[in-house]
Amino acid sequence: MKIKFIFNSIICLLILHSGYCQEYKRDNTWMLGYLAGPVPPFHEAGIDFNSGQADTFTVIREMTFFLTNAGICDTNGQLLFYTNGNYVSNRLHQMMPGTAGFNPGDHTTSSYPWGNAITQGAMIIPWPENPLQYVIIHMSSEDFTVNGWYYERPTSLMYSVIDMNLDSGLGDFTSIKNELLISDTLVNGRIAACKHANGRDWWIIAHETWSDQFYFFLMNPDTVYLHSSQHIGPVIIPQEDVIGSAVFTNDGNKLAYQTDSIITIYDFDRCTGTLSNALEIYFPDTLNLSLLSCSFSSSGRYLYACNNFHIFQIDMQAGDIAASKTIVATYDGFRTSHNFRTIFNQMKLAPDNKIYVSTAEGSYYFHEINDPDSAGILCDITQHSMILPSYLDALNALSMPNTPNYALGALTGSVCDSLSIGVNEIGDNAFGIIVFPNPANDKIYLKFNERYLFTKGEIRLYNVLGECVLTKLVHSQVDLLEISVHTLQQGIYSIVLISNENSESLGQISIIR
């Protein structure tokens, strides 16, 4: 195990940009556990991967988890804070002072304080170029009826910012709390994120329900905003949306999106934040056992999925990927001393490159896929082989932490590797006018600062030959200007503001296709 850990660290040094390699310890501490006694605080379990292998531990704390589970460590692998979707606790396992009112919604109210029942219902991402600030992407659910049918679904995606400078270095909420990213009826959870090709910014995805529409949000050093949307893949209806998962490969080039008994595999463009080549893989079951979770191996060669009684392996390099689906484990009938079955539930790739699988009925056992990058039964699945330390019958219920690949670097040589070619979200000009996104594909936006006043002006884009290829009138009353660039060819363009008989450069922006 330790040899593998050292080898992975060396690989990290070789393949990642120097500014991002240290990020690989961000998910080294997993907080786990459900009810462990009649009243809090509880003795709860966790796993520490800082030694290179899975070291279990217990800690006395208030928070329990049901399905929503997100946490983050510093670059040394030490826990900073975590959330169950109801509230946020710091590294001392104390509720953050500003947590009241976090993640509002019917579900948060009804499940408080035991934790939201939304798989992948939250995720924590370091704010780019803000080393002591972190963004929690989160959702709750609302109760509503449509045509006489009752539904409980998220109707918004929000984000909140934690600043580790606050509360004497333990961290607390800033004024950015429950900030709305989008208001729409969304599928349950499946919040996933992937580094932009520039190795700094982040793509965040969500999916509309009763629809085949994905939403793509971009996080840069200035803000988090809805970047684009795309109709692709199957329509997801509430009846087929109970528990599911979304996971990227470690290199960010593919996304597996699972719901009910379908996994759809997409190619993902880290430059544009778009999906393509949707491949639907069906898992029919005569007992009507829906899929519950999926996870890629460390290399991305194999995709694993499970229902309660089977674990499947899919070879991503097979000539016929869908036909490569094979069963690599079947529940062995084991029961705990409390007569709970250790049937399969949530799975997650860990920092030690194993995949761990939780149990559906709640227990202190985990299953392990010890060598996920090996074919067939050589992947070596050992059932109920990890025992989480328990006290007063501590259970884990269903949860697994929801974390992205923090260590992913820039896509070397890509036109979208904007940090290496000197093109950034423009915001450092003398007038504080922010231009985003950058790179752009279809539209760009100019956010104006009140420091710069003018009566009327014009935005001009010039190509590398100095030719004006686009103009847009702008008036002083506007604070956000949208400009369509879909007709422009791929390349780098200079942006100039003509106003008050003066010409002011706002910087350069990259258009990619």
Secondary structure, DSSP 4 states (H G I P E B T S, - for coil): -HHHHHHHHHHHHHHS-TTTGGGGGTT-EEE-----SSSSSEEEEEEE-TTSS-EEEEEEES---SS--EEEE-TTS-EEEEE-SS-EEETTS-B-TT-TT-S-SHHHHHHTTT----TT-EEEEEPTT-TTEEEEEE---EEEEETTEEEEE--EEEEEEEETTSGGGT-EE-S--SEEEEES-B-S---EEEE-TTSSSEEEEEEBTTEEEEEEEEE-SS-EEEEEEEEEEEEE-GGG-SS-EEEE-TTSSEEEEEETTEEEEEEEETTTTEEEEEEEEE---TT-----EEEE-TTSSEEEEE-SSEEEEEETTSSSTGGG-EEEEE----B-TT--B--EEEEEE-TTS-EEEEESS--SEEEEES-TTS-GGGG-EEEEEEE---SSS---TT-------TT----TT-TT-TTTTT---B--STT--EEE-SSBSSEEEEEPPTTS--SEEEEEEE-TTS-EEEEEEEETT-SEEEEE-TTSPSEEEEEEEEETTEEEEEEEEEE--
